[in-house]
């Protein structure tokens, strides 16, 4: 009986250690025999947490969540108008600041752009951050009344981009001559620093925020594909292959720090 009791106690300790690793609990140093044990537990916790996160990414999301993500994106979608053209964007609130995230090629080098909401509301915006290696721009604007800002939540950069394939996404914008339109799709691949989605895109949808079904911003619509099959066949637009410029390197803390550094309140 005594041996069974000891065996049960050992199993209990192993179970407790595994639980600590799963939830990321750090055991106080006074309760471990050496620093090496504590380090091993921490490393195990990080590995297990990463694995759990990636598995959760692949889990199904209910229809209710899908509807909520689309509705929230529609309430935050705006037009971005410049002297050379127009595109789309998404309205966010970051701390006490109001910004629009759009595509860099939409704002181009203009010092001021017009942001159009609903019911005739327009405000002036100042592009404050422009992407270098990604086609993303952040525009500072005053608070809007006809639009509802989203919290700035981005999808973390994946360790293995292939694990994004098949994930469902949605974006809302103002393509071509249309009013507000919401388009769904799914991730098809990752190439040349862009997320490739099987969806639809037209002129005017550039800059639209692309969200996963957890409501996290993946990037902005950057371009539709140009198919080149043979030197004898002219290049053609492939409107159901859409290139998305990722935003996962543009952190909320970076935007806030930049605005504070330039004296914005």
Number of C-alpha atoms within 10 A of each C-alpha: 6 7 8 9 10 11 12 12 12 12 12 12 12 12 12 12 14 16 13 17 22 20 12 18 13 13 15 8 11 8 8 11 9 10 11 10 13 17 12 11 21 19 14 17 21 15 15 17 16 14 13 12 12 16 11 11 17 13 10 10 13 9 9 8 13 17 12 14 19 21 13 15 27 19 19 22 31 29 28 31 21 18 10 9 12 22 26 30 32 30 29 24 16 16 12 9 16 18 25 28 27 32 31 24 17 26 28 15 12 12 11 17 23 18 26 21 21 15 9 7 12 18 13 15 21 19 22 15 17 19 16 9 9 20 24 26 25 24 24 21 20 13 17 18 12 16 20 19 22 19 15 17 17 20 18 13 12 11 10 9 12 12 15 19 16 15 17 20 25 24 28 29 31 25 22 13 9 10 10 17 13 17 14 17 20 17 22 19 17 17 10 7 12 19 23 23 27 19 20 17 24 18 15 22 30 30 36 32 32 29 24 24 22 16 23 18 25 23 30 32 34 27 23 23 17 13 14 13 10 8 7 7 9 9 13 11 13 14 16 15 21 26 26 29 27 25 23 16 13 17 13 16 11 11 18 15 12 13 16 11 9 8 8 11 7
